[in-house]
Amino acid sequence: MVTTQEIKISFSSMEEKIQKLIHLHEEARKANLKLMNEKRQMTIELGEEREKVKRMEEGYKNLKEMEKNSSVHSISNMKRKINDIILEIDRNMVLIEK
């Protein structure tokens, strides 16, 4: 038969194990909360970085469009100048032929 002393020792041992489990649970809970906060912060930072990349891509797209427009404008100016020069040559040819 089990003595009272043995029962007390068993309960004491069980109580220590339960206390240890409670302590480990609290530590795990705190670590989990910390990780959840870090995840939340990283999610916010990721969103901000995505917005930043989106703005940069839009800026790059606008810059390319401006370069394209500038190029088209520059080509138009060159064509106009060439046409002016040809017109001036034609005028001079007419004057020379008279």
C-alpha atoms as a printed R data frame, in Angstrom:
   type eleno elety resid chain resno      x      y        z
1  ATOM     1    CA   MET     A     1  0.000  0.000    0.000
2  ATOM     2    CA   VAL     A     2  1.075  3.573   -0.715
3  ATOM     3    CA   THR     A     3  1.963  5.698    2.278
4  ATOM     4    CA   THR     A     4  0.919  9.262    2.871
5  ATOM     5    CA   GLN     A     5  4.505 10.407    2.507
6  ATOM     6    CA   GLU     A     6  4.752  8.786   -0.948
7  ATOM     7    CA   ILE     A     7  1.494 10.448   -2.017
8  ATOM     8    CA   LYS     A     8  2.791 13.839   -0.828
9  ATOM     9    CA   ILE     A     9  6.023 13.300   -2.786
10 ATOM    10    CA   SER     A    10  4.059 12.303   -5.905
11 ATOM    11    CA   PHE     A    11  1.794 15.348   -5.593
12 ATOM    12    CA   SER     A    12  4.782 17.586   -4.945
13 ATOM    13    CA   SER     A    13  6.531 16.211   -8.027
14 ATOM    14    CA   MET     A    14  3.356 16.628  -10.078
15 ATOM    15    CA   GLU     A    15  2.930 20.188   -8.804
16 ATOM    16    CA   GLU     A    16  6.509 21.048   -9.830
17 ATOM    17    CA   LYS     A    17  5.897 19.610  -13.303
18 ATOM    18    CA   ILE     A    18  2.636 21.568  -13.629
19 ATOM    19    CA   GLN     A    19  4.387 24.772  -12.512
20 ATOM    20    CA   LYS     A    20  7.128 24.116  -15.054
21 ATOM    21    CA   LEU     A    21  4.498 23.583  -17.786
22 ATOM    22    CA   ILE     A    22  2.718 26.800  -16.776
23 ATOM    23    CA   HIS     A    23  6.021 28.677  -16.907
24 ATOM    24    CA   LEU     A    24  6.889 27.190  -20.324
25 ATOM    25    CA   HIS     A    25  3.415 28.049  -21.581
26 ATOM    26    CA   GLU     A    26  3.805 31.679  -20.456
27 ATOM    27    CA   GLU     A    27  7.212 31.936  -22.140
28 ATOM    28    CA   ALA     A    28  5.820 30.425  -25.353
29 ATOM    29    CA   ARG     A    29  2.847 32.817  -25.228
30 ATOM    30    CA   LYS     A    30  5.150 35.826  -24.780
31 ATOM    31    CA   ALA     A    31  7.393 34.630  -27.632
32 ATOM    32    CA   ASN     A    32  4.314 34.147  -29.821
33 ATOM    33    CA   LEU     A    33  3.075 37.674  -29.065
34 ATOM    34    CA   LYS     A    34  6.501 39.065  -29.862
35 ATOM    35    CA   LEU     A    35  6.578 37.188  -33.175
36 ATOM    36    CA   MET     A    36  3.059 38.355  -34.046
37 ATOM    37    CA   ASN     A    37  4.080 41.972  -33.367
38 ATOM    38    CA   GLU     A    38  7.191 41.550  -35.513
39 ATOM    39    CA   LYS     A    39  5.073 40.022  -38.283
40 ATOM    40    CA   ARG     A    40  2.606 42.921  -38.090
41 ATOM    41    CA   GLN     A    41  5.455 45.437  -38.282
42 ATOM    42    CA   MET     A    42  7.056 43.615  -41.206
43 ATOM    43    CA   THR     A    43  3.712 43.484  -43.005
44 ATOM    44    CA   ILE     A    44  3.371 47.245  -42.583
45 ATOM    45    CA   GLU     A    45  6.929 47.805  -43.825
46 ATOM    46    CA   LEU     A    46  6.317 45.481  -46.771
47 ATOM    47    CA   GLY     A    47  3.216 47.467  -47.722
48 ATOM    48    CA   GLU     A    48  5.177 50.705  -47.510
49 ATOM    49    CA   GLU     A    49  7.968 49.282  -49.672
50 ATOM    50    CA   ARG     A    50  5.463 48.040  -52.233
51 ATOM    51    CA   GLU     A    51  3.923 51.514  -52.408
52 ATOM    52    CA   LYS     A    52  7.386 53.012  -52.772
53 ATOM    53    CA   VAL     A    53  8.214 50.604  -55.618
54 ATOM    54    CA   LYS     A    54  4.871 51.384  -57.262
55 ATOM    55    CA   ARG     A    55  5.575 55.131  -57.100
56 ATOM    56    CA   MET     A    56  9.071 54.586  -58.472
57 ATOM    57    CA   GLU     A    57  7.702 52.472  -61.341
58 ATOM    58    CA   GLU     A    58  5.148 55.180  -62.142
59 ATOM    59    CA   GLY     A    59  7.895 57.804  -62.046
60 ATOM    60    CA   TYR     A    60 10.046 55.694  -64.359
61 ATOM    61    CA   LYS     A    61  7.091 55.191  -66.714
62 ATOM    62    CA   ASN     A    62  6.442 58.951  -66.728
63 ATOM    63    CA   LEU     A    63 10.127 59.637  -67.365
64 ATOM    64    CA   LYS     A    64 10.173 57.215  -70.303
65 ATOM    65    CA   GLU     A    65  7.022 58.827  -71.693
66 ATOM    66    CA   MET     A    66  8.605 62.266  -71.361
67 ATOM    67    CA   GLU     A    67 11.750 61.024  -73.107
68 ATOM    68    CA   LYS     A    68  9.628 59.542  -75.890
69 ATOM    69    CA   ASN     A    69  7.667 62.778  -76.263
70 ATOM    70    CA   SER     A    70 10.882 64.767  -76.199
71 ATOM    71    CA   SER     A    71 12.347 62.488  -78.850
72 ATOM    72    CA   VAL     A    72  9.242 62.865  -81.032
73 ATOM    73    CA   HIS     A    73  9.348 66.621  -80.503
74 ATOM    74    CA   SER     A    74 13.055 66.706  -81.337
75 ATOM    75    CA   ILE     A    75 12.461 64.697  -84.516
76 ATOM    76    CA   SER     A    76  9.603 67.040  -85.456
77 ATOM    77    CA   ASN     A    77 11.887 70.029  -84.933
78 ATOM    78    CA   MET     A    78 14.592 68.447  -87.076
79 ATOM    79    CA   LYS     A    79 12.070 67.715  -89.843
80 ATOM    80    CA   ARG     A    80 10.806 71.281  -89.660
81 ATOM    81    CA   LYS     A    81 14.360 72.638  -89.879
82 ATOM    82    CA   ILE     A    82 15.147 70.336  -92.816
83 ATOM    83    CA   ASN     A    83 11.972 71.480  -94.559
84 ATOM    84    CA   ASP     A    84 12.930 75.121  -93.885
85 ATOM    85    CA   ILE     A    85 16.385 74.499  -95.344
86 ATOM    86    CA   ILE     A    86 14.894 72.767  -98.419
87 ATOM    87    CA   LEU     A    87 12.442 75.644  -98.845
88 ATOM    88    CA   GLU     A    88 15.305 78.133  -98.596
89 ATOM    89    CA   ILE     A    89 17.297 76.133 -101.185
90 ATOM    90    CA   ASP     A    90 14.254 76.086 -103.491
91 ATOM    91    CA   ARG     A    91 13.888 79.874 -103.121
92 ATOM    92    CA   ASN     A    92 17.537 80.362 -103.906
93 ATOM    93    CA   MET     A    93 17.293 78.067 -106.919
94 ATOM    94    CA   VAL     A    94 14.350 80.104 -108.193
95 ATOM    95    CA   LEU     A    95 16.358 83.307 -107.728
96 ATOM    96    CA   ILE     A    96 19.377 81.802 -109.489
97 ATOM    97    CA   GLU     A    97 17.239 80.654 -112.433
98 ATOM    98    CA   LYS     A    98 15.816 84.154 -112.987
